[in-house]
Amino acid sequence: MTTPRSNKQPAPRVQTDGTAELATSSLDDDLRLENQVCFPLYAASRLIMQLYKPHLDKLSLTYPQYLVMMVLWSKDALSVKDIGETLHLDSATLTQVLGNLAKAELITRERTKGDARTVINSLTAKGRAMKKQARRVPKGMACEFEGRVGEVAALRPQLQMLVALLADRLKHVER
């Protein structure tokens, strides 16, 4: 995805031998990294996860595991499908994350009696207790932004709108 620009065709450029060549610079602009909308999002995501790492290492969690724990701290006993929809993660990725959380004894995973395909994920006492320690993570991340927390937080509504737009678009594409 690039920044919008005019659909006007480039003007022909006259070569030193008198022949005309179609200018490609404006066409090539679509391929310039600094004109991409998605690259700064990708780079920011990677950099933020790197900043999270030392904070999450204290909890022995990866970033995806931390996201799952936040979802379960908000509402315990959720299906894989419900967690996946909240986090925009596919079940294969989520199953591995949930399996590792279960191995760490932070959650339990139980199949429902009515439908063996549905797995309910619930916090253990250890998982619930971790919430108290995890409260330090947002405070630690606020320090990482060196007094610019307000500016970064102001991006949240636009990013949430973008996520909703993209998720909706993918629903239509996948059908």
Order of alpha helices (4+ residues) and beta strands (2+ residues): beta-beta-alpha-alpha-alpha-beta-alpha-alpha-beta-beta-alpha-alpha-alpha-alpha
